[in-house]
Amino acid sequence: MANEHDTDHILCESEMNDVDHMIMKGEDQREKVSLIEIHRSKTLSCSFFK
């Protein structure tokens, strides 16, 4: 059985991929910037599980 950190890491990976897709589709520049900010904060929190 996977421990908590493994599950969190997998969750992080898929969440970050979702954000990547949203950034690609984001047509509004301001929306894109906020998504990139979200992505950065997710990357920071995800790095704890690596």
C-alpha positions, 0 to 999 in steps of 0.5 A: 500500500502506498504511503501518504506522500506517494499519493500526494505526489501523484495528486500533485502531478495530475493537478499540475498537468491540469494547470498546464492545460488550462494555461495553454487554453487561457486566452485572456492574458490576465487569466493566464498570469493568475494560472501561472501563479497558481502553477508556481505555488503548486510546484512549490508545494509539490516539491516537498513530496519529491 
